[in-house]
């Protein structure tokens, strides 16, 4: 079940923690209807962001920063999170 405002809360946490210059949060939950995680009420999301904070960091560290920003939402709201984390100059969001 989709909880209204979940994507907005996710976006707010990312904006506060990482101050991205570009950010997209996509709720992909409807694409996973019937999936075990969806059956439990947790959502599937894609986040795409460009942030100065990612400059010089390897992909694994960038993803850790995203997970740190999301915090407890990974156990209360999110089953799956697809991440595209870029530093400025590495391209634009597709």
N, CA, C and O of each residue as an XYZ file, in Angstrom:
376
protein
N       0.832     -1.181      0.000
C       0.000      0.000      0.000
C       0.879      1.247      0.000
O       1.872      1.325      0.723
N       0.501      2.202     -0.810
C       1.263      3.443     -0.890
C       0.786      4.399      0.191
O      -0.410      4.656      0.325
N       1.709      4.910      0.942
C       1.402      5.887      1.977
C       1.575      7.284      1.394
O       2.681      7.641      0.987
N       0.515      8.082      1.344
C       0.638      9.437      0.802
C       1.721     10.222      1.540
O       1.802     10.187      2.768
N       2.538     10.921      0.782
C       3.560     11.752      1.377
C       4.898     11.072      1.585
O       5.869     11.726      1.966
N       4.968      9.781      1.344
C       6.217      9.046      1.552
C       7.340      9.590      0.663
O       8.451      9.822      1.140
N       7.054      9.792     -0.615
C       8.061     10.326     -1.540
C       8.478     11.738     -1.127
O       9.647     12.108     -1.244
N       7.522     12.514     -0.647
C       7.824     13.874     -0.213
C       8.723     13.872      1.022
O       9.628     14.699      1.131
N       8.480     12.951      1.950
C       9.338     12.846      3.139
C      10.748     12.411      2.752
O      11.736     12.910      3.292
N      10.827     11.479      1.814
C      12.124     11.018      1.322
C      12.880     12.186      0.683
O      14.065     12.388      0.949
N      12.192     12.939     -0.148
C      12.811     14.100     -0.800
C      13.287     15.124      0.228
O      14.388     15.659      0.101
N      12.485     15.395      1.226
C      12.853     16.379      2.251
C      14.109     15.949      3.007
O      14.979     16.774      3.286
N      14.203     14.683      3.333
C      15.396     14.200      4.042
C      16.651     14.336      3.186
O      17.706     14.737      3.677
N      16.529     14.004      1.912
C      17.685     14.107      1.014
C      18.101     15.555      0.821
O      19.293     15.863      0.810
N      17.130     16.446      0.668
C      17.445     17.870      0.492
C      18.140     18.435      1.735
O      19.111     19.183      1.618
N      17.653     18.083      2.902
C      18.229     18.582      4.144
C      19.644     18.061      4.355
O      20.542     18.833      4.691
N      19.851     16.775      4.164
C      21.142     16.155      4.467
C      22.211     16.417      3.415
O      23.380     16.603      3.754
N      21.822     16.434      2.136
C      22.817     16.466      1.063
C      22.797     17.736      0.225
O      23.709     17.962     -0.570
N      21.789     18.557      0.387
C      21.654     19.819     -0.337
C      21.974     19.672     -1.826
O      22.855     20.361     -2.341
N      21.270     18.788     -2.512
C      21.550     18.557     -3.929
C      21.151     19.746     -4.798
O      20.208     20.476     -4.493
N      21.895     19.919     -5.888
C      21.527     20.949     -6.858
C      20.448     20.422     -7.796
O      19.694     21.198     -8.383
N      20.376     19.107     -7.933
C      19.319     18.448     -8.701
C      18.858     17.241     -7.906
O      19.673     16.542     -7.303
N      17.554     16.993     -7.902
C      17.013     15.843     -7.176
C      15.714     15.386     -7.818
O      14.831     16.189     -8.123
N      15.620     14.091     -8.011
C      14.371     13.462     -8.459
C      14.112     12.277     -7.549
O      15.005     11.471     -7.286
N      12.886     12.180     -7.073
C      12.452     11.026     -6.300
C      11.270     10.439     -7.051
O      10.246     11.098     -7.235
N      11.420      9.198     -7.479
C      10.373      8.518     -8.233
C       9.822      7.366     -7.410
O      10.584      6.531     -6.922
N       8.522      7.315     -7.255
C       7.873      6.216     -6.544
C       7.569      5.124     -7.559
O       6.667      5.263     -8.386
N       8.321      4.053     -7.490
C       8.168      2.930     -8.418
C       7.325      1.803     -7.834
O       7.276      0.713     -8.403
N       6.667      2.046     -6.718
C       5.942      0.993     -6.004
C       4.911      0.289     -6.876
O       4.735     -0.925     -6.773
N       4.232      1.042     -7.729
C       3.198      0.452     -8.574
C       3.776     -0.582     -9.547
O       3.048     -1.446    -10.036
N       5.067     -0.497     -9.827
C       5.706     -1.447    -10.740
C       6.005     -2.778    -10.060
O       6.368     -3.751    -10.721
N       5.851     -2.818     -8.740
C       6.207     -4.006     -7.973
C       5.020     -4.611     -7.244
O       5.197     -5.308     -6.245
N       3.811     -4.352     -7.731
C       2.617     -4.918     -7.110
C       2.741     -6.438     -7.067
O       3.095     -7.071     -8.062
N       2.451     -7.005     -5.923
C       2.548     -8.449     -5.759
C       3.907     -8.917     -5.276
O       4.047    -10.066     -4.858
N       4.902     -8.060     -5.324
C       6.247     -8.377     -4.838
C       6.199     -8.469     -3.310
O       5.403     -7.778     -2.674
N       7.034     -9.306     -2.727
C       7.022     -9.523     -1.277
C       7.150     -8.224     -0.491
O       6.417     -8.018      0.477
N       8.068     -7.343     -0.888
C       8.240     -6.077     -0.180
C       7.022     -5.188     -0.299
O       6.641     -4.512      0.657
N       6.414     -5.188     -1.466
C       5.211     -4.377     -1.675
C       4.052     -4.915     -0.851
O       3.237     -4.144     -0.345
N       3.975     -6.228     -0.715
C       2.901     -6.848      0.059
C       2.964     -6.413      1.517
O       1.937     -6.340      2.193
N       4.170     -6.126      2.002
C       4.328     -5.683      3.381
C       4.067     -4.199      3.570
O       4.171     -3.687      4.684
N       3.732     -3.506      2.494
C       3.403     -2.089      2.587
C       4.574     -1.140      2.393
O       4.400      0.076      2.458
N       5.762     -1.676      2.156
C       6.927     -0.829      1.946
C       7.050     -0.469      0.472
O       6.610     -1.229     -0.391
N       7.644      0.684      0.179
C       7.703      1.178     -1.190
C       9.016      0.917     -1.891
O      10.028      0.593     -1.270
N       8.971      1.066     -3.198
C      10.138      0.976     -4.078
C      10.348      2.367     -4.672
O       9.428      2.943     -5.253
N      11.561      2.908     -4.526
C      11.841      4.260     -4.986
C      13.137      4.312     -5.779
O      14.053      3.516     -5.572
N      13.183      5.270     -6.690
C      14.418      5.621     -7.387
C      14.745      7.050     -6.989
O      13.891      7.934     -7.062
N      15.995      7.277     -6.563
C      16.435      8.640     -6.281
C      17.610      8.949     -7.188
O      18.538      8.153     -7.328
N      17.551     10.104     -7.791
C      18.610     10.597     -8.668
C      18.990     11.972     -8.153
O      18.134     12.849     -8.030
N      20.276     12.170     -7.847
C      20.670     13.455     -7.318
C      22.087     13.823     -7.705
O      22.955     12.974     -7.909
N      22.281     15.133     -7.794
C      23.596     15.714     -8.047
C      23.894     16.584     -6.831
O      23.125     17.484     -6.496
N      25.023     16.304     -6.173
C      25.365     17.062     -4.972
C      26.868     17.285     -4.885
O      27.658     16.392     -5.191
N      27.247     18.467     -4.471
C      28.650     18.814     -4.271
C      29.302     17.851     -3.282
O      30.484     17.528     -3.397
N      28.525     17.407     -2.330
C      29.022     16.488     -1.292
C      29.626     15.213     -1.869
O      30.464     14.584     -1.222
N      29.219     14.820     -3.068
C      29.700     13.581     -3.673
C      31.046     13.737     -4.388
O      31.643     12.743     -4.803
N      31.521     14.962     -4.532
C      32.765     15.200     -5.255
C      33.919     14.419     -4.627
O      34.178     14.517     -3.427
N      34.603     13.643     -5.465
C      35.761     12.881     -5.022
C      35.461     11.605     -4.266
O      36.380     10.895     -3.860
N      34.168     11.299     -4.068
C      33.802     10.098     -3.321
C      33.492      8.931     -4.252
O      32.906      9.125     -5.317
N      33.884      7.717     -3.854
C      33.508      6.547     -4.651
C      31.997      6.288     -4.530
O      31.340      6.772     -3.609
N      31.484      5.533     -5.459
C      30.042      5.257     -5.510
C      29.526      4.669     -4.196
O      28.460      5.060     -3.720
N      30.266      3.745     -3.615
C      29.816      3.108     -2.372
C      29.637      4.142     -1.264
O      28.656      4.071     -0.523
N      30.539      5.084     -1.131
C      30.417      6.119     -0.093
C      29.248      7.048     -0.384
O      28.553      7.476      0.537
N      29.027      7.362     -1.644
C      27.876      8.198     -2.023
C      26.573      7.520     -1.608
O      25.680      8.158     -1.051
N      26.477      6.224     -1.883
C      25.267      5.490     -1.525
C      25.095      5.446     -0.011
O      23.974      5.551      0.486
N      26.187      5.292      0.722
C      26.092      5.299      2.188
C      25.543      6.623      2.692
O      24.732      6.648      3.617
N      25.980      7.723      2.090
C      25.467      9.039      2.488
C      23.962      9.144      2.238
O      23.231      9.715      3.047
N      23.507      8.592      1.118
C      22.072      8.592      0.829
C      21.334      7.764      1.881
O      20.321      8.208      2.421
N      21.838      6.564      2.174
C      21.194      5.714      3.177
C      21.200      6.367      4.560
O      20.229      6.241      5.306
N      22.276      7.058      4.905
C      22.323      7.776      6.182
C      21.258      8.867      6.227
O      20.619      9.074      7.259
N      21.067      9.563      5.110
C      20.056     10.621      5.044
C      18.643     10.047      5.180
O      17.774     10.654      5.806
N      18.432      8.893      4.597
C      17.110      8.259      4.612
C      16.809      7.682      5.992
O      15.660      7.686      6.435
N      17.839      7.188      6.666
C      17.699      6.701      8.040
C      16.658      5.618      8.217
O      16.633      4.630      7.483
N      15.804      5.816      9.195
C      14.815      4.808      9.581
C      13.754      4.542      8.520
O      13.006      3.572      8.635
N      13.674      5.374      7.498
C      12.687      5.114      6.443
C      12.958      3.784      5.743
O      12.055      3.196      5.148
N      14.212      3.307      5.814
C      14.542      2.024      5.192
C      13.860      0.858      5.907
O      13.712     -0.215      5.322
N      13.451      1.043      7.133
C      12.737     -0.029      7.844
C      11.251      0.248      7.993
O      10.472     -0.671      8.245
N      10.849      1.510      7.839
C       9.444      1.845      8.043
C       8.670      2.137      6.758
O       7.448      1.993      6.727
N       9.376      2.547      5.694
C       8.689      3.002      4.482
C       9.237      2.437      3.176
O       8.518      2.362      2.180
N      10.499      2.041      3.179
C      11.155      1.696      1.912
C      11.619      0.246      1.908
O      12.304     -0.204      2.827
N      11.236     -0.475      0.864
C      11.725     -1.841      0.667
C      12.943     -1.848     -0.250
O      13.905     -2.580     -0.019
N      12.888     -1.017     -1.300
C      13.979     -0.978     -2.275
C      14.247      0.461     -2.682
O      13.327      1.258     -2.870
N      15.542      0.774     -2.813
C      15.955      2.119     -3.179
C      17.033      2.023     -4.253
O      18.120      1.495     -4.015
N      16.719      2.539     -5.429
C      17.676      2.606     -6.525
C      18.282      4.006     -6.497
O      17.556      4.999     -6.444
N      19.616      4.087     -6.534
C      20.295      5.366     -6.344
C      21.192      5.699     -7.524
O      21.988      4.871     -7.966
N      21.056      6.927     -8.032
C      21.995      7.501     -8.988
C      22.516      8.764     -8.320
O      21.799      9.759     -8.218
N      23.779      8.724     -7.861
C      24.362      9.834     -7.119
C      25.563     10.382     -7.880
O      26.584      9.711     -8.026
N      25.420     11.615     -8.361
C      26.468     12.248     -9.161
C      27.014     13.485     -8.477
O      26.313     14.152     -7.716
N      28.271     13.783     -8.756
C      28.863     15.054     -8.336
C      28.675     16.045     -9.486
O      28.511     15.627    -10.632
N      28.694     17.339     -9.204
C      28.594     18.326    -10.284
C      29.693     18.069    -11.328
O      30.833     17.752    -10.989
N      29.323     18.211    -12.582
C      30.265     18.000    -13.663
C      30.330     16.565    -14.169
O      30.973     16.291    -15.183
N      29.678     15.663    -13.478
C      29.666     14.260    -13.906
C      28.495     13.943    -14.830
O      28.302     12.796    -15.235
N      27.736     14.949    -15.150
C      26.573     14.762    -16.015
C      25.325     15.261    -15.351
O      25.341     15.689    -14.197
N      24.254     15.202    -16.082
C      22.965     15.639    -15.588
C      22.069     14.437    -15.420
O      22.348     13.366    -15.958
N      21.017     14.604    -14.693
C      20.089     13.497    -14.487
C      19.359     13.183    -15.779
O      18.926     14.084    -16.498
N      19.229     11.917    -16.059
C      18.556     11.467    -17.297
C      17.064     11.571    -17.173
O      16.342     11.238    -18.112
